């Protein structure tokens, strides 16, 4: 499973950001192998949000965010935030980094 986490700091109006975010999250939620998502808001900083989404695999995530439709929907949102995105996967307990860069 792949987890996408994006910290977004809103640079302007929070309600404008929330309105721009809705079609993006709706689109991503309808893509193949999307498992689920949620948006968290920072209790101490009302303009900071974390978006967490899960896909079954990396290829499905890349297909979702690599599409023309996603690019068109995300452009207005990108103009409103400082974005800090990253992809993650679960690290099972006891695994260690190997010389070849993998975990086992």
Phi and psi restraints in degrees (range 20) as a CNS / XPLOR table:
assign (resid 1 and name C) (resid 2 and name N)
       (resid 2 and name CA) (resid 2 and name C) 1.0 -108.3 20.0 2
assign (resid 2 and name N) (resid 2 and name CA)
       (resid 2 and name C) (resid 3 and name N) 1.0 135.3 20.0 2
assign (resid 2 and name C) (resid 3 and name N)
       (resid 3 and name CA) (resid 3 and name C) 1.0 -115.6 20.0 2
assign (resid 3 and name N) (resid 3 and name CA)
       (resid 3 and name C) (resid 4 and name N) 1.0 129.5 20.0 2
assign (resid 3 and name C) (resid 4 and name N)
       (resid 4 and name CA) (resid 4 and name C) 1.0 -105.5 20.0 2
assign (resid 4 and name N) (resid 4 and name CA)
       (resid 4 and name C) (resid 5 and name N) 1.0 125.3 20.0 2
assign (resid 4 and name C) (resid 5 and name N)
       (resid 5 and name CA) (resid 5 and name C) 1.0 -123.8 20.0 2
assign (resid 5 and name N) (resid 5 and name CA)
       (resid 5 and name C) (resid 6 and name N) 1.0 126.5 20.0 2
assign (resid 5 and name C) (resid 6 and name N)
       (resid 6 and name CA) (resid 6 and name C) 1.0 -129.2 20.0 2
assign (resid 6 and name N) (resid 6 and name CA)
       (resid 6 and name C) (resid 7 and name N) 1.0 113.8 20.0 2
assign (resid 6 and name C) (resid 7 and name N)
       (resid 7 and name CA) (resid 7 and name C) 1.0 -84.8 20.0 2
assign (resid 7 and name N) (resid 7 and name CA)
       (resid 7 and name C) (resid 8 and name N) 1.0 125.5 20.0 2
assign (resid 7 and name C) (resid 8 and name N)
       (resid 8 and name CA) (resid 8 and name C) 1.0 -122.3 20.0 2
assign (resid 8 and name N) (resid 8 and name CA)
       (resid 8 and name C) (resid 9 and name N) 1.0 122.1 20.0 2
assign (resid 8 and name C) (resid 9 and name N)
       (resid 9 and name CA) (resid 9 and name C) 1.0 -103.2 20.0 2
assign (resid 9 and name N) (resid 9 and name CA)
       (resid 9 and name C) (resid 10 and name N) 1.0 116.0 20.0 2
assign (resid 9 and name C) (resid 10 and name N)
       (resid 10 and name CA) (resid 10 and name C) 1.0 -74.1 20.0 2
assign (resid 10 and name N) (resid 10 and name CA)
       (resid 10 and name C) (resid 11 and name N) 1.0 129.3 20.0 2
assign (resid 10 and name C) (resid 11 and name N)
       (resid 11 and name CA) (resid 11 and name C) 1.0 -92.7 20.0 2
assign (resid 11 and name N) (resid 11 and name CA)
       (resid 11 and name C) (resid 12 and name N) 1.0 -12.6 20.0 2
assign (resid 11 and name C) (resid 12 and name N)
       (resid 12 and name CA) (resid 12 and name C) 1.0 -135.9 20.0 2
assign (resid 12 and name N) (resid 12 and name CA)
       (resid 12 and name C) (resid 13 and name N) 1.0 -130.3 20.0 2
assign (resid 12 and name C) (resid 13 and name N)
       (resid 13 and name CA) (resid 13 and name C) 1.0 -75.2 20.0 2
assign (resid 13 and name N) (resid 13 and name CA)
       (resid 13 and name C) (resid 14 and name N) 1.0 124.4 20.0 2
assign (resid 13 and name C) (resid 14 and name N)
       (resid 14 and name CA) (resid 14 and name C) 1.0 -64.8 20.0 2
assign (resid 14 and name N) (resid 14 and name CA)
       (resid 14 and name C) (resid 15 and name N) 1.0 -40.2 20.0 2
assign (resid 14 and name C) (resid 15 and name N)
       (resid 15 and name CA) (resid 15 and name C) 1.0 -66.4 20.0 2
assign (resid 15 and name N) (resid 15 and name CA)
       (resid 15 and name C) (resid 16 and name N) 1.0 -34.3 20.0 2
assign (resid 15 and name C) (resid 16 and name N)
       (resid 16 and name CA) (resid 16 and name C) 1.0 -64.7 20.0 2
assign (resid 16 and name N) (resid 16 and name CA)
       (resid 16 and name C) (resid 17 and name N) 1.0 -41.9 20.0 2
assign (resid 16 and name C) (resid 17 and name N)
       (resid 17 and name CA) (resid 17 and name C) 1.0 -59.7 20.0 2
assign (resid 17 and name N) (resid 17 and name CA)
       (resid 17 and name C) (resid 18 and name N) 1.0 -49.2 20.0 2
assign (resid 17 and name C) (resid 18 and name N)
       (resid 18 and name CA) (resid 18 and name C) 1.0 -60.6 20.0 2
assign (resid 18 and name N) (resid 18 and name CA)
       (resid 18 and name C) (resid 19 and name N) 1.0 -39.3 20.0 2
assign (resid 18 and name C) (resid 19 and name N)
       (resid 19 and name CA) (resid 19 and name C) 1.0 -67.1 20.0 2
assign (resid 19 and name N) (resid 19 and name CA)
       (resid 19 and name C) (resid 20 and name N) 1.0 -38.4 20.0 2
assign (resid 19 and name C) (resid 20 and name N)
       (resid 20 and name CA) (resid 20 and name C) 1.0 -72.6 20.0 2
assign (resid 20 and name N) (resid 20 and name CA)
       (resid 20 and name C) (resid 21 and name N) 1.0 -28.0 20.0 2
assign (resid 20 and name C) (resid 21 and name N)
       (resid 21 and name CA) (resid 21 and name C) 1.0 -73.8 20.0 2
assign (resid 21 and name N) (resid 21 and name CA)
       (resid 21 and name C) (resid 22 and name N) 1.0 -32.8 20.0 2
assign (resid 21 and name C) (resid 22 and name N)
       (resid 22 and name CA) (resid 22 and name C) 1.0 -56.0 20.0 2
assign (resid 22 and name N) (resid 22 and name CA)
       (resid 22 and name C) (resid 23 and name N) 1.0 -49.1 20.0 2
assign (resid 22 and name C) (resid 23 and name N)
       (resid 23 and name CA) (resid 23 and name C) 1.0 -68.3 20.0 2
assign (resid 23 and name N) (resid 23 and name CA)
       (resid 23 and name C) (resid 24 and name N) 1.0 -27.5 20.0 2
assign (resid 23 and name C) (resid 24 and name N)
       (resid 24 and name CA) (resid 24 and name C) 1.0 -68.6 20.0 2
assign (resid 24 and name N) (resid 24 and name CA)
       (resid 24 and name C) (resid 25 and name N) 1.0 -48.9 20.0 2
assign (resid 24 and name C) (resid 25 and name N)
       (resid 25 and name CA) (resid 25 and name C) 1.0 -68.2 20.0 2
assign (resid 25 and name N) (resid 25 and name CA)
       (resid 25 and name C) (resid 26 and name N) 1.0 -33.1 20.0 2
assign (resid 25 and name C) (resid 26 and name N)
       (resid 26 and name CA) (resid 26 and name C) 1.0 -65.0 20.0 2
assign (resid 26 and name N) (resid 26 and name CA)
       (resid 26 and name C) (resid 27 and name N) 1.0 -43.4 20.0 2
assign (resid 26 and name C) (resid 27 and name N)
       (resid 27 and name CA) (resid 27 and name C) 1.0 -61.6 20.0 2
assign (resid 27 and name N) (resid 27 and name CA)
       (resid 27 and name C) (resid 28 and name N) 1.0 -50.7 20.0 2
assign (resid 27 and name C) (resid 28 and name N)
       (resid 28 and name CA) (resid 28 and name C) 1.0 -60.8 20.0 2
assign (resid 28 and name N) (resid 28 and name CA)
       (resid 28 and name C) (resid 29 and name N) 1.0 -37.2 20.0 2
assign (resid 28 and name C) (resid 29 and name N)
       (resid 29 and name CA) (resid 29 and name C) 1.0 -64.1 20.0 2
assign (resid 29 and name N) (resid 29 and name CA)
       (resid 29 and name C) (resid 30 and name N) 1.0 -22.0 20.0 2
assign (resid 29 and name C) (resid 30 and name N)
       (resid 30 and name CA) (resid 30 and name C) 1.0 -97.0 20.0 2
assign (resid 30 and name N) (resid 30 and name CA)
       (resid 30 and name C) (resid 31 and name N) 1.0 3.7 20.0 2
assign (resid 30 and name C) (resid 31 and name N)
       (resid 31 and name CA) (resid 31 and name C) 1.0 -82.5 20.0 2
assign (resid 31 and name N) (resid 31 and name CA)
       (resid 31 and name C) (resid 32 and name N) 1.0 160.4 20.0 2
assign (resid 31 and name C) (resid 32 and name N)
       (resid 32 and name CA) (resid 32 and name C) 1.0 -60.2 20.0 2
assign (resid 32 and name N) (resid 32 and name CA)
       (resid 32 and name C) (resid 33 and name N) 1.0 136.1 20.0 2
assign (resid 32 and name C) (resid 33 and name N)
       (resid 33 and name CA) (resid 33 and name C) 1.0 65.0 20.0 2
assign (resid 33 and name N) (resid 33 and name CA)
       (resid 33 and name C) (resid 34 and name N) 1.0 16.6 20.0 2
assign (resid 33 and name C) (resid 34 and name N)
       (resid 34 and name CA) (resid 34 and name C) 1.0 -75.2 20.0 2
assign (resid 34 and name N) (resid 34 and name CA)
       (resid 34 and name C) (resid 35 and name N) 1.0 128.3 20.0 2
assign (resid 34 and name C) (resid 35 and name N)
       (resid 35 and name CA) (resid 35 and name C) 1.0 -94.2 20.0 2
assign (resid 35 and name N) (resid 35 and name CA)
       (resid 35 and name C) (resid 36 and name N) 1.0 -38.3 20.0 2
assign (resid 35 and name C) (resid 36 and name N)
       (resid 36 and name CA) (resid 36 and name C) 1.0 167.4 20.0 2
assign (resid 36 and name N) (resid 36 and name CA)
       (resid 36 and name C) (resid 37 and name N) 1.0 166.3 20.0 2
assign (resid 36 and name C) (resid 37 and name N)
       (resid 37 and name CA) (resid 37 and name C) 1.0 -155.3 20.0 2
assign (resid 37 and name N) (resid 37 and name CA)
       (resid 37 and name C) (resid 38 and name N) 1.0 165.6 20.0 2
assign (resid 37 and name C) (resid 38 and name N)
       (resid 38 and name CA) (resid 38 and name C) 1.0 -156.3 20.0 2
assign (resid 38 and name N) (resid 38 and name CA)
       (resid 38 and name C) (resid 39 and name N) 1.0 156.8 20.0 2
assign (resid 38 and name C) (resid 39 and name N)
       (resid 39 and name CA) (resid 39 and name C) 1.0 -116.9 20.0 2
assign (resid 39 and name N) (resid 39 and name CA)
       (resid 39 and name C) (resid 40 and name N) 1.0 131.3 20.0 2
assign (resid 39 and name C) (resid 40 and name N)
       (resid 40 and name CA) (resid 40 and name C) 1.0 -109.7 20.0 2
assign (resid 40 and name N) (resid 40 and name CA)
       (resid 40 and name C) (resid 41 and name N) 1.0 146.7 20.0 2
assign (resid 40 and name C) (resid 41 and name N)
       (resid 41 and name CA) (resid 41 and name C) 1.0 -115.8 20.0 2
assign (resid 41 and name N) (resid 41 and name CA)
       (resid 41 and name C) (resid 42 and name N) 1.0 144.5 20.0 2
assign (resid 41 and name C) (resid 42 and name N)
       (resid 42 and name CA) (resid 42 and name C) 1.0 -78.0 20.0 2
assign (resid 42 and name N) (resid 42 and name CA)
       (resid 42 and name C) (resid 43 and name N) 1.0 124.9 20.0 2
assign (resid 42 and name C) (resid 43 and name N)
       (resid 43 and name CA) (resid 43 and name C) 1.0 -69.0 20.0 2
assign (resid 43 and name N) (resid 43 and name CA)
       (resid 43 and name C) (resid 44 and name N) 1.0 -27.4 20.0 2
assign (resid 43 and name C) (resid 44 and name N)
       (resid 44 and name CA) (resid 44 and name C) 1.0 -95.4 20.0 2
assign (resid 44 and name N) (resid 44 and name CA)
       (resid 44 and name C) (resid 45 and name N) 1.0 -16.7 20.0 2
assign (resid 44 and name C) (resid 45 and name N)
       (resid 45 and name CA) (resid 45 and name C) 1.0 -132.3 20.0 2
assign (resid 45 and name N) (resid 45 and name CA)
       (resid 45 and name C) (resid 46 and name N) 1.0 99.1 20.0 2
assign (resid 45 and name C) (resid 46 and name N)
       (resid 46 and name CA) (resid 46 and name C) 1.0 -67.8 20.0 2
assign (resid 46 and name N) (resid 46 and name CA)
       (resid 46 and name C) (resid 47 and name N) 1.0 -5.8 20.0 2
assign (resid 46 and name C) (resid 47 and name N)
       (resid 47 and name CA) (resid 47 and name C) 1.0 -106.4 20.0 2
assign (resid 47 and name N) (resid 47 and name CA)
       (resid 47 and name C) (resid 48 and name N) 1.0 13.3 20.0 2
assign (resid 47 and name C) (resid 48 and name N)
       (resid 48 and name CA) (resid 48 and name C) 1.0 -117.7 20.0 2
assign (resid 48 and name N) (resid 48 and name CA)
       (resid 48 and name C) (resid 49 and name N) 1.0 130.4 20.0 2
assign (resid 48 and name C) (resid 49 and name N)
       (resid 49 and name CA) (resid 49 and name C) 1.0 -133.6 20.0 2
assign (resid 49 and name N) (resid 49 and name CA)
       (resid 49 and name C) (resid 50 and name N) 1.0 152.0 20.0 2
assign (resid 49 and name C) (resid 50 and name N)
       (resid 50 and name CA) (resid 50 and name C) 1.0 -121.5 20.0 2
assign (resid 50 and name N) (resid 50 and name CA)
       (resid 50 and name C) (resid 51 and name N) 1.0 126.8 20.0 2
assign (resid 50 and name C) (resid 51 and name N)
       (resid 51 and name CA) (resid 51 and name C) 1.0 -106.2 20.0 2
assign (resid 51 and name N) (resid 51 and name CA)
       (resid 51 and name C) (resid 52 and name N) 1.0 125.6 20.0 2
assign (resid 51 and name C) (resid 52 and name N)
       (resid 52 and name CA) (resid 52 and name C) 1.0 -122.1 20.0 2
assign (resid 52 and name N) (resid 52 and name CA)
       (resid 52 and name C) (resid 53 and name N) 1.0 126.1 20.0 2
assign (resid 52 and name C) (resid 53 and name N)
       (resid 53 and name CA) (resid 53 and name C) 1.0 -138.3 20.0 2
assign (resid 53 and name N) (resid 53 and name CA)
       (resid 53 and name C) (resid 54 and name N) 1.0 151.0 20.0 2
assign (resid 53 and name C) (resid 54 and name N)
       (resid 54 and name CA) (resid 54 and name C) 1.0 -124.9 20.0 2
assign (resid 54 and name N) (resid 54 and name CA)
       (resid 54 and name C) (resid 55 and name N) 1.0 137.6 20.0 2
assign (resid 54 and name C) (resid 55 and name N)
       (resid 55 and name CA) (resid 55 and name C) 1.0 -125.8 20.0 2
assign (resid 55 and name N) (resid 55 and name CA)
       (resid 55 and name C) (resid 56 and name N) 1.0 155.3 20.0 2
assign (resid 55 and name C) (resid 56 and name N)
       (resid 56 and name CA) (resid 56 and name C) 1.0 -61.0 20.0 2
assign (resid 56 and name N) (resid 56 and name CA)
       (resid 56 and name C) (resid 57 and name N) 1.0 -33.8 20.0 2
assign (resid 56 and name C) (resid 57 and name N)
       (resid 57 and name CA) (resid 57 and name C) 1.0 -156.1 20.0 2
assign (resid 57 and name N) (resid 57 and name CA)
       (resid 57 and name C) (resid 58 and name N) 1.0 167.9 20.0 2
assign (resid 57 and name C) (resid 58 and name N)
       (resid 58 and name CA) (resid 58 and name C) 1.0 -62.7 20.0 2
assign (resid 58 and name N) (resid 58 and name CA)
       (resid 58 and name C) (resid 59 and name N) 1.0 -39.4 20.0 2
assign (resid 58 and name C) (resid 59 and name N)
       (resid 59 and name CA) (resid 59 and name C) 1.0 -62.8 20.0 2
assign (resid 59 and name N) (resid 59 and name CA)
       (resid 59 and name C) (resid 60 and name N) 1.0 -39.7 20.0 2
assign (resid 59 and name C) (resid 60 and name N)
       (resid 60 and name CA) (resid 60 and name C) 1.0 -66.6 20.0 2
assign (resid 60 and name N) (resid 60 and name CA)
       (resid 60 and name C) (resid 61 and name N) 1.0 -41.8 20.0 2
assign (resid 60 and name C) (resid 61 and name N)
       (resid 61 and name CA) (resid 61 and name C) 1.0 -61.3 20.0 2
assign (resid 61 and name N) (resid 61 and name CA)
       (resid 61 and name C) (resid 62 and name N) 1.0 -48.8 20.0 2
assign (resid 61 and name C) (resid 62 and name N)
       (resid 62 and name CA) (resid 62 and name C) 1.0 -62.2 20.0 2
assign (resid 62 and name N) (resid 62 and name CA)
       (resid 62 and name C) (resid 63 and name N) 1.0 -35.7 20.0 2
assign (resid 62 and name C) (resid 63 and name N)
       (resid 63 and name CA) (resid 63 and name C) 1.0 -66.1 20.0 2
assign (resid 63 and name N) (resid 63 and name CA)
       (resid 63 and name C) (resid 64 and name N) 1.0 -39.9 20.0 2
assign (resid 63 and name C) (resid 64 and name N)
       (resid 64 and name CA) (resid 64 and name C) 1.0 -64.9 20.0 2
assign (resid 64 and name N) (resid 64 and name CA)
       (resid 64 and name C) (resid 65 and name N) 1.0 -50.7 20.0 2
assign (resid 64 and name C) (resid 65 and name N)
       (resid 65 and name CA) (resid 65 and name C) 1.0 -83.8 20.0 2
assign (resid 65 and name N) (resid 65 and name CA)
       (resid 65 and name C) (resid 66 and name N) 1.0 -8.7 20.0 2
assign (resid 65 and name C) (resid 66 and name N)
       (resid 66 and name CA) (resid 66 and name C) 1.0 -94.0 20.0 2
assign (resid 66 and name N) (resid 66 and name CA)
       (resid 66 and name C) (resid 67 and name N) 1.0 0.0 20.0 2
assign (resid 66 and name C) (resid 67 and name N)
       (resid 67 and name CA) (resid 67 and name C) 1.0 -81.2 20.0 2
assign (resid 67 and name N) (resid 67 and name CA)
       (resid 67 and name C) (resid 68 and name N) 1.0 155.8 20.0 2
assign (resid 67 and name C) (resid 68 and name N)
       (resid 68 and name CA) (resid 68 and name C) 1.0 -64.5 20.0 2
assign (resid 68 and name N) (resid 68 and name CA)
       (resid 68 and name C) (resid 69 and name N) 1.0 -37.0 20.0 2
assign (resid 68 and name C) (resid 69 and name N)
       (resid 69 and name CA) (resid 69 and name C) 1.0 -62.6 20.0 2
assign (resid 69 and name N) (resid 69 and name CA)
       (resid 69 and name C) (resid 70 and name N) 1.0 -44.5 20.0 2
assign (resid 69 and name C) (resid 70 and name N)
       (resid 70 and name CA) (resid 70 and name C) 1.0 -61.0 20.0 2
assign (resid 70 and name N) (resid 70 and name CA)
       (resid 70 and name C) (resid 71 and name N) 1.0 -46.2 20.0 2
assign (resid 70 and name C) (resid 71 and name N)
       (resid 71 and name CA) (resid 71 and name C) 1.0 -57.7 20.0 2
assign (resid 71 and name N) (resid 71 and name CA)
       (resid 71 and name C) (resid 72 and name N) 1.0 -42.0 20.0 2
assign (resid 71 and name C) (resid 72 and name N)
       (resid 72 and name CA) (resid 72 and name C) 1.0 -67.4 20.0 2
assign (resid 72 and name N) (resid 72 and name CA)
       (resid 72 and name C) (resid 73 and name N) 1.0 -40.4 20.0 2
assign (resid 72 and name C) (resid 73 and name N)
       (resid 73 and name CA) (resid 73 and name C) 1.0 -72.2 20.0 2
assign (resid 73 and name N) (resid 73 and name CA)
       (resid 73 and name C) (resid 74 and name N) 1.0 -35.8 20.0 2
assign (resid 73 and name C) (resid 74 and name N)
       (resid 74 and name CA) (resid 74 and name C) 1.0 -80.1 20.0 2
assign (resid 74 and name N) (resid 74 and name CA)
       (resid 74 and name C) (resid 75 and name N) 1.0 -21.5 20.0 2
assign (resid 74 and name C) (resid 75 and name N)
       (resid 75 and name CA) (resid 75 and name C) 1.0 -57.0 20.0 2
assign (resid 75 and name N) (resid 75 and name CA)
       (resid 75 and name C) (resid 76 and name N) 1.0 -48.3 20.0 2
assign (resid 75 and name C) (resid 76 and name N)
       (resid 76 and name CA) (resid 76 and name C) 1.0 -63.2 20.0 2
assign (resid 76 and name N) (resid 76 and name CA)
       (resid 76 and name C) (resid 77 and name N) 1.0 -35.5 20.0 2
assign (resid 76 and name C) (resid 77 and name N)
       (resid 77 and name CA) (resid 77 and name C) 1.0 -66.9 20.0 2
assign (resid 77 and name N) (resid 77 and name CA)
       (resid 77 and name C) (resid 78 and name N) 1.0 -43.9 20.0 2
assign (resid 77 and name C) (resid 78 and name N)
       (resid 78 and name CA) (resid 78 and name C) 1.0 -59.6 20.0 2
assign (resid 78 and name N) (resid 78 and name CA)
       (resid 78 and name C) (resid 79 and name N) 1.0 -31.1 20.0 2
assign (resid 78 and name C) (resid 79 and name N)
       (resid 79 and name CA) (resid 79 and name C) 1.0 -72.3 20.0 2
assign (resid 79 and name N) (resid 79 and name CA)
       (resid 79 and name C) (resid 80 and name N) 1.0 -13.6 20.0 2
assign (resid 79 and name C) (resid 80 and name N)
       (resid 80 and name CA) (resid 80 and name C) 1.0 -102.1 20.0 2
assign (resid 80 and name N) (resid 80 and name CA)
       (resid 80 and name C) (resid 81 and name N) 1.0 -7.4 20.0 2
assign (resid 80 and name C) (resid 81 and name N)
       (resid 81 and name CA) (resid 81 and name C) 1.0 -136.7 20.0 2
assign (resid 81 and name N) (resid 81 and name CA)
       (resid 81 and name C) (resid 82 and name N) 1.0 157.2 20.0 2
assign (resid 81 and name C) (resid 82 and name N)
       (resid 82 and name CA) (resid 82 and name C) 1.0 -93.7 20.0 2
assign (resid 82 and name N) (resid 82 and name CA)
       (resid 82 and name C) (resid 83 and name N) 1.0 119.8 20.0 2
assign (resid 82 and name C) (resid 83 and name N)
       (resid 83 and name CA) (resid 83 and name C) 1.0 -108.6 20.0 2
assign (resid 83 and name N) (resid 83 and name CA)
       (resid 83 and name C) (resid 84 and name N) 1.0 137.2 20.0 2
assign (resid 83 and name C) (resid 84 and name N)
       (resid 84 and name CA) (resid 84 and name C) 1.0 -128.0 20.0 2
assign (resid 84 and name N) (resid 84 and name CA)
       (resid 84 and name C) (resid 85 and name N) 1.0 77.3 20.0 2
assign (resid 84 and name C) (resid 85 and name N)
       (resid 85 and name CA) (resid 85 and name C) 1.0 -87.3 20.0 2
assign (resid 85 and name N) (resid 85 and name CA)
       (resid 85 and name C) (resid 86 and name N) 1.0 152.2 20.0 2
assign (resid 85 and name C) (resid 86 and name N)
       (resid 86 and name CA) (resid 86 and name C) 1.0 -158.6 20.0 2
assign (resid 86 and name N) (resid 86 and name CA)
       (resid 86 and name C) (resid 87 and name N) 1.0 152.5 20.0 2
assign (resid 86 and name C) (resid 87 and name N)
       (resid 87 and name CA) (resid 87 and name C) 1.0 -106.5 20.0 2
assign (resid 87 and name N) (resid 87 and name CA)
       (resid 87 and name C) (resid 88 and name N) 1.0 146.3 20.0 2
assign (resid 87 and name C) (resid 88 and name N)
       (resid 88 and name CA) (resid 88 and name C) 1.0 -137.5 20.0 2
assign (resid 88 and name N) (resid 88 and name CA)
       (resid 88 and name C) (resid 89 and name N) 1.0 159.5 20.0 2
assign (resid 88 and name C) (resid 89 and name N)
       (resid 89 and name CA) (resid 89 and name C) 1.0 -140.7 20.0 2
assign (resid 89 and name N) (resid 89 and name CA)
       (resid 89 and name C) (resid 90 and name N) 1.0 161.6 20.0 2
assign (resid 89 and name C) (resid 90 and name N)
       (resid 90 and name CA) (resid 90 and name C) 1.0 -71.6 20.0 2
assign (resid 90 and name N) (resid 90 and name CA)
       (resid 90 and name C) (resid 91 and name N) 1.0 136.6 20.0 2
assign (resid 90 and name C) (resid 91 and name N)
       (resid 91 and name CA) (resid 91 and name C) 1.0 -104.9 20.0 2
assign (resid 91 and name N) (resid 91 and name CA)
       (resid 91 and name C) (resid 92 and name N) 1.0 108.1 20.0 2
assign (resid 91 and name C) (resid 92 and name N)
       (resid 92 and name CA) (resid 92 and name C) 1.0 -62.1 20.0 2
assign (resid 92 and name N) (resid 92 and name CA)
       (resid 92 and name C) (resid 93 and name N) 1.0 144.6 20.0 2
assign (resid 92 and name C) (resid 93 and name N)
       (resid 93 and name CA) (resid 93 and name C) 1.0 -56.3 20.0 2
assign (resid 93 and name N) (resid 93 and name CA)
       (resid 93 and name C) (resid 94 and name N) 1.0 137.4 20.0 2
assign (resid 93 and name C) (resid 94 and name N)
       (resid 94 and name CA) (resid 94 and name C) 1.0 91.7 20.0 2
assign (resid 94 and name N) (resid 94 and name CA)
       (resid 94 and name C) (resid 95 and name N) 1.0 -14.0 20.0 2
assign (resid 94 and name C) (resid 95 and name N)
       (resid 95 and name CA) (resid 95 and name C) 1.0 -73.3 20.0 2
assign (resid 95 and name N) (resid 95 and name CA)
       (resid 95 and name C) (resid 96 and name N) 1.0 149.7 20.0 2
assign (resid 95 and name C) (resid 96 and name N)
       (resid 96 and name CA) (resid 96 and name C) 1.0 -130.9 20.0 2
assign (resid 96 and name N) (resid 96 and name CA)
       (resid 96 and name C) (resid 97 and name N) 1.0 152.9 20.0 2
assign (resid 96 and name C) (resid 97 and name N)
       (resid 97 and name CA) (resid 97 and name C) 1.0 -69.2 20.0 2
assign (resid 97 and name N) (resid 97 and name CA)
       (resid 97 and name C) (resid 98 and name N) 1.0 127.8 20.0 2
assign (resid 97 and name C) (resid 98 and name N)
       (resid 98 and name CA) (resid 98 and name C) 1.0 -94.7 20.0 2
assign (resid 98 and name N) (resid 98 and name CA)
       (resid 98 and name C) (resid 99 and name N) 1.0 165.3 20.0 2
assign (resid 98 and name C) (resid 99 and name N)
       (resid 99 and name CA) (resid 99 and name C) 1.0 -58.9 20.0 2
assign (resid 99 and name N) (resid 99 and name CA)
       (resid 99 and name C) (resid 100 and name N) 1.0 -29.2 20.0 2
assign (resid 99 and name C) (resid 100 and name N)
       (resid 100 and name CA) (resid 100 and name C) 1.0 -85.5 20.0 2
assign (resid 100 and name N) (resid 100 and name CA)
       (resid 100 and name C) (resid 101 and name N) 1.0 4.6 20.0 2
assign (resid 100 and name C) (resid 101 and name N)
       (resid 101 and name CA) (resid 101 and name C) 1.0 90.5 20.0 2
assign (resid 101 and name N) (resid 101 and name CA)
       (resid 101 and name C) (resid 102 and name N) 1.0 -1.9 20.0 2
assign (resid 101 and name C) (resid 102 and name N)
       (resid 102 and name CA) (resid 102 and name C) 1.0 -97.5 20.0 2
assign (resid 102 and name N) (resid 102 and name CA)
       (resid 102 and name C) (resid 103 and name N) 1.0 170.4 20.0 2
assign (resid 102 and name C) (resid 103 and name N)
       (resid 103 and name CA) (resid 103 and name C) 1.0 -111.1 20.0 2
assign (resid 103 and name N) (resid 103 and name CA)
       (resid 103 and name C) (resid 104 and name N) 1.0 140.2 20.0 2
